[in-house]
Amino acid sequence: MTVLALVVLSLQAGAGVEIDSSINYFQDGDYVSLDGYESDDSHVSYQSFSGGVGSGWTVGDGESFGLTSGYANAGNMSMGVSAQSISTANNRHLSDASISTSVSNRLMISPGASGLVEGDTTTLAIHLRLDGSLQGEATSYPGKGWSHAEMRAGLSVHDYAIQIDTGEGFWSPSQASFGASCELEAYDVYKSVWGYSYSANWEESWNTESNISPYDSYHNSWSATELGESFLYQAGDHFDTDELTFLVEAIIGHTLDFDADLYVYVDANNDAVSWADFANTFAFSVVSTVHGVGLDWEIIPEPSTMLLLLLGVGGLLMKRKQ
């Protein structure tokens, strides 16, 4: 029998991050739900299990299991999440796991040594990268396996001092935004009807826009079928925006509110396994294109994370080795 323990680590008190996790699995003849939530001003780390693969837990035939983990850091504006769902051969109940993180921080723009004055405009460059992977496995006998995994992420930047009268109230437009998603399905199919044994589908997209940068987007999808003689089919892909840079026009003396979120969901039915691993990188940095402009974050990095920022985009957003 599997024994679960919640481990929630809150590091450095101080209200810009939160993590929300939910797992539903089937054991001992009934559904079990495991939910967890943690918030903090600075950063948090979360795990829905005490050990992990290889630590001694087992999943009995006809049962299922799930795990989640994640972190969020407002100081260096980074976060990561991962989730896994495992369903055994004679389990006929859908099992799933999800985890989401969100990070908020506020940037004050001051003249500094630039020679500009309050009310002047300056240009900021946002450097951003998101990468991770989705994986699914489906087994055809004795149960028809079905696995599904998805990811969603976003970033928005607002200057709430800018208000537009819509006639029905005031609205603050986004100064910049980023959105991304990917999804994978891998499953067993009935060969006698469809002519193949397994199928997988992948779809991914991302976009950026700002008040001065042109809208930019990317989309890719593929599907695959296999007439396999084995009982196991595996499918997966790696998602990577590479380093994105987009420009934002900002006003000296104003503040910009940065809000970012990252979410993964996986489910498995019958004999299948699915997981989403975006624990590596969702991070960004902000620099002024005008020398001397002061950028003062409300939540600043601790000394241990300051080095990452000093290394610049090359260090903070280093390409993951596969």
CORBELNOR-V936503 format. One record per pair of residues at least 12 apart in sequence whose C-alpha atoms are under 7 Angstrom apart, sorted by the first residue. I is the first residue (numbers start at 1). J is the second residue. D is the distance in whole Angstrom. If there is no record, write none. Layout:
I&J&D, I&J&D
This chain:
1&58&7, 1&59&7, 2&57&5, 2&58&6, 2&59&6, 4&49&6, 4&50&7, 5&48&7, 5&49&5, 5&50&5, 6&47&7, 6&48&5, 6&49&6, 6&50&7, 7&46&6, 7&47&5, 7&48&6, 7&49&7, 7&50&6, 8&45&7, 8&46&5, 8&47&6, 9&44&6, 9&45&5, 9&46&6, 10&44&5, 10&45&6, 11&43&6, 11&44&6, 12&42&6, 12&43&7, 13&40&6, 13&41&6, 13&42&6, 14&40&6, 14&41&4, 14&42&5, 15&40&5, 15&41&3, 15&42&6, 16&40&6, 16&41&4, 16&42&6, 16&74&6, 16&103&6, 16&104&5, 16&105&6, 17&39&6, 17&40&5, 17&41&6, 17&42&6, 17&43&6, 17&72&6, 17&73&7, 17&74&6, 17&102&6, 17&103&5, 17&104&6, 18&38&6, 18&39&4, 18&40&6, 18&101&6, 18&102&5, 18&103&7, 19&37&6, 19&38&5, 19&39&6, 19&100&6, 19&101&4, 19&102&7, 20&36&6, 20&37&5, 20&38&7, 20&99&6, 20&100&5, 20&101&7, 21&35&6, 21&36&5, 21&37&6, 21&98&6, 21&99&4, 21&100&7, 22&34&6, 22&35&4, 22&36&7, 22&97&6, 22&98&5, 22&99&6, 23&35&6, 23&66&6, 23&96&6, 23&97&4, 23&98&6, 24&95&6, 24&96&5, 24&97&6, 25&64&5, 25&65&5, 25&66&7, 25&95&5, 25&96&7, 26&63&5, 26&64&5, 26&65&7, 26&93&7, 26&95&7, 27&63&5, 27&64&6, 42&73&6, 42&74&5, 42&75&6, 42&299&7, 43&72&5, 43&73&4, 43&74&6, 44&71&6, 44&72&6, 44&73&7, 45&70&6, 45&71&4, 45&72&7, 46&69&5, 46&70&5, 46&71&6, 47&68&6, 47&69&4, 47&70&7, 48&67&6, 48&68&5, 48&69&6, 49&67&6, 61&88&6, 61&89&6, 61&90&6, 62&88&6, 62&89&6, 62&90&4, 62&91&4, 63&87&6, 63&88&6, 63&91&5, 64&86&5, 64&87&4, 64&88&6, 64&91&7, 64&95&7, 65&85&6, 65&86&5, 65&87&7, 66&84&5, 66&85&4, 66&86&6, 66&96&7, 66&97&6, 67&83&6, 67&84&5, 67&85&7, 67&97&7, 68&82&6, 68&83&4, 68&84&7, 68&97&7, 68&99&6, 69&81&6, 69&82&5, 69&83&7, 70&82&6, 70&279&7, 72&101&6, 72&102&7, 72&103&7, 73&103&7, 74&103&6, 74&104&6, 74&105&6, 74&299&7, 75&299&5, 75&300&5, 75&301&4, 76&301&6, 76&305&7, 77&103&7, 77&283&6, 77&284&6, 78&282&6, 78&283&4, 78&284&7, 79&281&7, 79&282&6, 79&283&7, 80&278&6, 80&279&4, 80&280&6, 80&281&6, 80&282&6, 81&99&7, 81&277&7, 81&278&5, 81&279&5, 82&264&7, 82&276&5, 82&277&4, 82&278&6, 82&279&6, 83&97&6, 83&98&6, 83&99&7, 83&264&7, 83&265&7, 83&266&7, 83&275&6, 83&276&5, 83&277&7, 84&97&7, 84&266&6, 84&274&6, 84&275&4, 84&276&7, 85&97&6, 85&266&6, 85&267&6, 85&268&6, 85&273&6, 85&274&5, 85&275&6, 86&268&6, 86&272&6, 86&273&5, 86&274&7, 87&268&6, 87&269&6, 87&270&6, 87&271&5, 87&272&5, 87&273&6, 88&270&6, 88&271&5, 88&272&7, 89&142&6, 89&143&5, 89&270&6, 89&271&4, 90&143&6, 90&270&6, 91&270&5, 92&269&6, 92&270&5, 93&269&6, 94&267&7, 94&268&6, 94&269&5, 95&267&5, 95&268&6, 95&269&6, 96&266&6, 96&267&4, 96&268&6, 97&265&6, 97&266&5, 97&267&6, 98&264&6, 98&265&4, 98&266&6, 99&263&6, 99&264&6, 99&265&7, 100&262&6, 100&263&4, 100&264&7, 101&261&6, 101&262&5, 101&263&6, 102&260&6, 102&261&4, 102&262&7, 103&259&6, 103&260&5, 103&261&6, 104&258&6, 104&259&5, 104&260&7, 105&257&6, 105&258&5, 105&259&7, 105&297&7, 105&298&6, 105&299&6, 106&255&7, 106&256&6, 106&257&5, 106&258&6, 106&297&6, 106&298&5, 107&255&5, 107&256&5, 107&257&6, 107&295&6, 107&296&6, 107&297&4, 107&298&6, 108&253&7, 108&254&6, 108&255&4, 108&256&7, 108&295&6, 108&296&5, 108&297&6, 109&252&5, 109&253&5, 109&254&6, 109&255&6, 109&294&6, 109&295&5, 109&296&7, 110&252&6, 110&253&5, 110&293&6, 110&294&5, 110&295&7, 111&252&6, 111&293&5, 111&294&6, 112&292&6, 112&293&5, 112&294&5, 113&292&5, 113&293&6, 114&291&6, 114&292&4, 114&293&5, 117&252&7, 118&252&5, 118&253&5, 119&251&6, 119&252&5, 119&253&6, 120&251&6, 120&252&5, 121&249&7, 121&250&6, 121&251&4, 121&252&6, 122&249&6, 122&250&5, 122&251&6, 122&252&7, 122&290&7, 123&247&7, 123&248&6, 123&249&5, 123&250&6, 123&288&6, 123&289&6, 123&290&7, 124&247&6, 124&248&5, 124&249&6, 124&250&7, 124&286&7, 124&287&6, 124&288&4, 124&289&6, 125&245&7, 125&246&6, 125&247&5, 125&248&6, 125&286&6, 125&287&5, 125&288&6, 125&289&7, 126&245&6, 126&246&5, 126&247&6, 126&284&7, 126&285&6, 126&286&5, 126&287&7, 127&243&7, 127&244&6, 127&245&5, 127&246&7, 127&284&5, 127&285&5, 127&286&6, 127&313&7, 128&243&6, 128&244&5, 128&245&6, 128&283&6, 128&284&4, 128&285&7, 129&241&6, 129&242&6, 129&243&5, 129&244&6, 129&282&6, 129&283&6, 129&284&6, 129&317&6, 130&240&6, 130&241&6, 130&281&6, 130&282&5, 130&283&7, 131&239&5, 131&240&4, 131&241&6, 131&278&7, 131&280&7, 131&281&6, 131&282&7, 132&238&6, 132&239&5, 132&240&7, 132&277&6, 132&278&4, 132&280&7, 133&237&6, 133&238&4, 133&239&6, 133&276&6, 133&277&5, 133&278&6, 134&149&6, 134&184&7, 134&236&5, 134&237&6, 134&238&7, 134&275&6, 134&276&5, 134&277&6, 135&235&6, 135&236&4, 135&237&7, 135&274&6, 135&275&5, 135&276&6, 136&148&7, 136&185&7, 136&186&6, 136&234&6, 136&235&5, 136&236&6, 136&273&6, 136&274&4, 136&275&7, 137&186&6, 137&233&6, 137&234&4, 137&235&6, 137&272&5, 137&273&5, 137&274&6, 138&186&6, 138&187&5, 138&188&6, 138&232&6, 138&233&5, 138&234&7, 138&271&6, 138&272&5, 138&273&7, 139&188&7, 139&231&5, 139&232&4, 139&233&6, 139&271&5, 139&272&6, 140&188&6, 140&231&5, 140&232&7, 141&231&6, 143&270&5, 143&271&5, 144&188&6, 144&270&6, 144&271&6, 145&187&6, 145&188&6, 145&269&6, 145&270&5, 145&271&4, 145&272&5, 146&186&6, 146&187&4, 146&188&6, 146&268&6, 146&269&5, 146&270&7, 146&272&6, 147&185&6, 147&186&5, 147&187&6, 147&267&6, 147&268&5, 147&269&7, 147&272&6, 147&273&6, 147&274&5, 148&184&6, 148&185&5, 148&186&6, 148&266&6, 148&267&5, 148&268&6, 148&274&6, 149&183&6, 149&184&5, 149&185&7, 149&265&6, 149&266&4, 149&267&7, 149&274&6, 149&275&6, 149&276&6, 150&182&6, 150&183&4, 150&184&6, 150&264&6, 150&265&5, 150&266&7, 151&181&5, 151&182&5, 151&183&6, 151&263&6, 151&264&4, 151&265&7, 152&180&6, 152&181&4, 152&182&7, 152&262&6, 152&263&5, 152&264&7, 153&179&6, 153&180&5, 153&181&6, 153&261&6, 153&262&4, 153&263&6, 154&178&5, 154&179&4, 154&180&6, 154&260&6, 154&261&5, 154&262&7, 155&177&5, 155&178&5, 155&179&7, 155&259&6, 155&260&4, 155&261&7, 156&174&7, 156&176&6, 156&177&4, 156&178&7, 156&258&6, 156&259&5, 156&260&6, 157&174&6, 157&175&5, 157&176&5, 157&177&6, 157&256&6, 157&257&6, 157&258&5, 157&259&7, 158&173&7, 158&174&5, 158&175&5, 158&256&6, 158&257&5, 158&258&7, 159&175&7, 159&255&6, 159&256&5, 159&257&6, 160&172&6, 175&210&5, 175&211&5, 175&248&7, 176&209&6, 176&210&4, 176&211&6, 176&248&7, 177&208&6, 177&209&6, 177&210&6, 178&207&6, 178&208&5, 178&209&7, 179&206&5, 179&207&5, 179&208&7, 180&205&6, 180&206&4, 180&207&7, 181&204&6, 181&205&6, 181&206&6, 182&203&5, 182&204&4, 182&205&6, 183&202&6, 183&203&5, 183&204&7, 184&201&6, 184&202&5, 184&203&7, 185&200&5, 185&201&5, 185&202&7, 186&199&6, 186&200&4, 186&201&7, 186&235&6, 187&199&6, 187&200&7, 196&225&7, 196&226&6, 196&227&4, 197&226&6, 197&227&5, 197&228&6, 198&225&6, 198&226&5, 198&227&7, 198&233&7, 199&224&6, 199&225&4, 199&226&6, 200&223&6, 200&224&5, 200&225&6, 200&235&7, 201&222&6, 201&223&4, 201&224&7, 202&221&5, 202&222&5, 202&223&6, 203&220&6, 203&221&4, 203&222&7, 204&219&6, 204&220&5, 204&221&6, 205&218&5, 205&219&4, 205&220&6, 206&218&5, 206&219&7, 210&247&7, 210&248&6, 211&248&6, 211&249&7, 212&247&7, 212&248&6, 212&249&6, 213&246&6, 213&247&6, 264&276&6, 283&317&7, 285&313&7
